[in-house]
Amino acid sequence: MRSTRSVPAAPSCLESAQAPLHAPSLTATLDEVDYEVTLPPGYGGDAGASVERFLAGELAVVERLHKGALRRVNARPLVRRAGLLGGRDHPRLAFTIACGPGPSAKPAEVAALLLGVERDVPLRVRKTGVRLR
């Protein structure tokens, strides 16, 4: 059948184990998450300079409405690493966000801050790695 050739094989389970009843949840054990953004074609901004400005600063505020109230979060302390990959032909922004208790920011919000673009600019953010505590 033709469609089965184009569909990747289903993942298989290599190992399983019963978690202790009172073990912390998986999300509670997250330490940091890596993301990549492929920059849009014809991106005219100076992405490298924007990333350097972000990393050199101490304050990068994300604003959002939460239950009718404006909430401000400083996203700068959440970003552990950021940089550009891929050269001029296929530039990508790579960054790592810390996880844990306290304020958080969405990856797309952080990417917009790193690139110095408005939040409504469409960016495709892809999770590339997760590290646990």
N, C-alpha and C positions, 0 to 999 in steps of 0.2 A: 504494500500500500504506500502510496507516494507521501502522504503526510507524516508517516512514522519516521521516514528518513530525515526530515527536517526538524523533528522534535528531539531535543537532547534526552539522553537516558535519565531516568529518575534517580535521584541520589539514593545511596544505600546506607544503611546504618552499620557502622563499623563496630560500635560498642555501646552498651547501655549499662547503667547502674542505678540503683535506687538511691535517691538523695535522702539524707537524714530529715526527719520530720521538721525539725526546727532550724534547718540550714537557711542562711540568708538567700533571698531571691537573686536571680541572675542579674537583674538591673542594679541591685544593691552592691554587687561585687564589681561593677564596671569602674575602671580607673580612667581610661581615655579612649576616644574613638577618632580614627583617621578618616578624612574625607578628601575627595578630589573634585574639581570643577574644570571641565573643558571650557576654555574661554570661547565666547561666541565668535564666529567668523567676522573679520573686519573690526575686531575690538580695537578701538582707537585709543583707549586709555593707556597710561603708562603704569601697567600693573605692578612692575617691580618696585617703582617708587612708592606706589600706594601701600604695598605690603610692608616696605621698610618704615614708612611713616606710622602705620598701625603698630608695628612691633616696637618702635621707639617711644610711643606714647604710653600714658598710664590710664587714659580714659577713652573708652569707645562705647557709647551708649546706644542700646537698643531700646526702642519705645514700642509698647503694644498695649492695646486695651485688654484688660482682664476683668471680667464681671463688671463692666461699665466704668472701671477706674483705669486711668493711665498708669502704666507700670514701667519703670526705668531700670534697666540692668546694665551694669558695666561689664561688657563682654571681654575686655582686654585680659583680665586675669584668667579667663577660661581658656585662652588660646596658648597652648604650650609650644607649638612649632608652626611655622608657615613659610612657604616659599614657592617659587615657580619651577616647573619641570617642563621638559619637552622642547625647549628652544623656540625659535620664531615660527616654525612651520606648524606645530601642534602644541601651543602653550596650554599648560594646565596649572591650576592653583592647587597646591596640596597643603592641608592644615590639620592640626590635631586639637581636639577640644577635650578639656578635663571634665570628668563626670563626678558627681558626688552630691552631698547635701548642699543646700543653698541655692542661690540664683542660677538660672540656666538660660541659654539662648539657642535658638534653632540654627542648624548648620547654614541654611540659606541666608539668615540674617547676618551671621558671622562672615560668610563669603562676601556679601555685599559691602560690609564694613572694610574687609581686607582689600577689596578691589576699588573702594571709593566710589561705588555706584549706588543709585537709589534702590530701595528694596523692591520696587516694582519691575526692575530689569529681570527678565527671565533667566535664571541660572539653573543648570542641571547639576545638582549635587549628588555625588555617588559615595556611599560608605565603602571604604577600602580596607579597614581593619578595626579590630576591637581588642583592647587589652584589659584583663581582669586584675584585681588587686591580689 
